[in-house]
Amino acid sequence: MSKIKLRNTGNKFIRKLDKRVFNSKDNLINIKEKDNESSIFDYGNDKIETTLNNATKKIINFSRRKGRNSVANTMKNISNLRNKIKLYKAKKNIKTSKKVGKTIIKNTKRGIKTGAKITKKTLKAPKMVVKGIKQTIKTIKMAIKTTIKILKTVVTVTKAIIAALVAGGWIVVVIIIILCLIGFLLNSVFGIFLSSENTGNKTMSSVISDLNNELSEKLINIQNEVPHDDYALNVNKTEWKYILSVYAVIISNGENATDVITINDNKENVLKDVFWKMNEITYNVQETSNENGEIKRILYINITGKSVNDMISEYNLNFIQQKQMNELLSSKYDALWSNVVYGGGIGNKNVVDIALSQVGNVGGEPYWKWYGFNSRVEWCAIFVSWVYNEAGYLNIAVPKFSTCHTQGIPWFKAIGLWKERGYNPKPGDVIFFDWEQDGHSDHVGIVERSDGKNIYTIEGNSRNEVKKKKYSIDSKYIYGYGLPRY
């Protein structure tokens, strides 16, 4: 930049400025009007301060709208610039106004550039803030969606659990559990309703299963040991809820009173004693002859049950025990008894798969030959027996039977595994039909599945063929169900 030229005129200095230093009229200094060093200095500084003040106000106003952080930075830079101007004012020994002017102009330019940068940052700051807000909103939306999904899952699962409890009659069990938590149930006869829950030891349903198997073995042993050509079961067995009610009042009362929720060897022996005192097995063989004069030996097996009143005398039950037993036998607890006796089985897919593999067979020869017949007979029950034999459950889950009303149904009733029409069956359950609706079952099949409205079956000897069939759950042709225990 050009230097300021000085010419000595005695006591006065004549100043000659290079006009190229100033690029606008506002920045020109009229030498005639400013005839001394102080006035020139002050004028330039005042002009610069006025410009800076105006710029400051504009920047402050803009910054207030756009962001407080940027305003703070702008104010700091302006404050530094003012301090420099004040510093220049304090220096009265400056040799020339040109040098001062150039310094001030230089600082002004620098201040303007700094202000421009700050302004850009100020303008950019709101965009960053908006971007941050958008990202925050996006994050919040995702969090809300996730929360809603979790809540929906919780609600769905809760509704499913409630529906399952209500559908299975478990709402009373829930109430009983609550009572148990407050100490009412532990030593109450009502603990029998929780005796099939898994407590780490034996469950009531497993003991019942063992006793049912014991009964089944006795029936099979009689058939194996007594010569006969055919057999028939006559069953009047005591229902399990009566047996368990007697057991419950015996266990929970008296000198050796204890809870009825858990099972140990001693309690199991008491239950077995009650079971066999309430059920008696007898049998006899009768010979009959057909039209051709052929003698046929029929083995009749009878199961005779005793009543609760018989047990009151047998066990000398007191008034309190009798009252407790009457309460347990109230119909309002039927759903709970069903869970204790039958458990929460889900059926048997293997049995269903075996039955489905036979769909399309005509004539039934593989089945009635397996059973021991030399020529064709009505083979629906034989087919069911054959399927369970293939699955490895014959005489365990179901008996070997060829007739519905005199063998199959009595066996399930004897074992305590019988359900009337209206029951929602599980896969593998045995379904009995009464086509004539005369109280005499004349057909049987295997349940494939149920959707709560319709029952889908696999049946042998349906028009002499293994077929898949479908019935409404309340069909008048359904006689009842045998519930195999696996």
VENQUI-V345273 format. One record per helix or strand of 2 or more residues. SS is the DSSP state (H for helix, E for strand). FROM is the first residue (numbers start at 1). TO is the last residue. If there is no record, write none. Layout:
SS/FROM/TO
SS/FROM/TO
//
This chain:
E/5/9
E/12/16
H/19/21
H/25/27
H/37/66
H/68/90
H/97/167
H/171/181
H/189/194
H/204/225
E/230/236
H/240/251
H/265/278
E/279/289
E/295/305
H/308/314
H/319/328
H/331/342
H/349/356
H/365/371
H/380/391
H/404/415
E/418/420
E/430/433
E/443/450
E/454/459
E/467/472
E/478/482
//
